[in-house]
Amino acid sequence: MYTAGIDIGSVSTEMVILENAEPCRRFIIQTGISSSTAAERFFSLIEEDGGVKRCDITQTVTTGYGRNAAGIGDRSVTELSCHARGAWAVDHTVRTVIDIGGLTHLLNFHGDAADNKV
């Protein structure tokens, strides 16, 4: 079973393919002027890579600046939610995450809540 995660940022777009919850393919490209074109290019890349076909992917989750504009995916999640969940999964003691990308965010954890500062 394959799952795709696509982070469509204002500058770059990243995709990871998970096979049975373990990363098996990773791609990074420049987003360009169209979020949907960037997302669709990934599906071409994975086919060219020879490992996974689009029809083999059972779920696609999008995040990032262009997640809604891309018009693909079974689910969209905010970048801050992804950062918080990822940080918590790696280390339960993490209290601050700084995202320095095309848009910069500072996320502070307070118990079960988080404050977002741009």
N, C-alpha and C positions, 0 to 999 in steps of 0.2 A: 504494500500500500504506500503510495506517494502523496505527500502534502507539499504545497508550494507556499512560501512566504515571500512577498514582494514589498520592499520599502521604496516607495516612489518619492524621492526627495526633489528639492528644487534644482539641485546640481547633478546628483548621481542617483541611479536606481540600482538597488541590490536585490538579488533573488537567491534564496536557498531552497533546495529540494531536500525533503526529509524522506527517508525510506525507513518505515517502522520506527519513527520518532528519532532517527539518527541522521545527521547531515550527510548527504552523499554527493551533491553538486552545489557549487557556488558560482555566481556570475555577478559582475559589476560593469555597468555601462553608464555613459553620460545620458542624462534624462533628455536633453534637447528641448524643443519647444512644445512637445506633445507628451503628456503623461500616458495617454492610452497607447501611443505608438511605442514608447519605451517599454511598457508592460508587454505588449504583443511581441516585440523583438525577442524577449526572453523565451517565449515558447518556440520561436524559430531556432534560437541558440541551443536549447536543450535537445531539439530534434537533430540538429547538425552534430552535436556532441555524441550522438549515437546511443545514449543510455536510456533516456526516458521519453516516452511519447506523451503529448498533451492529454490524450485520452486515458493514460495511466494515472493521472493526477486526480485524486478523489476529492481534494479540498484545496482551495486557494484563499489565502488571507492576505489582504493588502493593508499597508500602513503608510504613513508619510504624507508629505505636503500634497501629493497628487492622488491619494488613495481613492477619493470620490470621483475625480475627473477621469480616471482610467476606465471606469465602467466594467471592470472585471472583478472576479473574486466572489467567493461565497459569503465572505464576511470582511468588514473593514474595522480596524482598531486604531485608535489614536497612537501617535508615537510615544506619548507619555505613558500610556497604559503598557505598551510594549517594553519601554525602558524599565518601568517599575516591576513588571512581572519577571523580566530577564534578570535584573539585579537581584531580586528576591530569590530567584531560583539558584543563582550562583552563590550568593552569600546572604544569609538572613540578617546579618548585622549591618548591611549597607543602609545608609541614611540619606545620602546625597548622590544624585546622578547629574552630570553636566553633559549636555548634548551640544557639541560644537559642529555645526553643519552649515548648510545654506541659511538656516534659521537656527538661532541659539536658544536653548532652554536650560533652566536650572530647576531641578525637581528635588524638593526636600521632603523626606518621609517623617511623619509624626504618628506613630502607632499604626493604625489602619488607614490613615488619611495621608494625602500628599498635597503640598502647595506647589503651584506652578508659577514661575517667574520667567518672563521673556526679556 
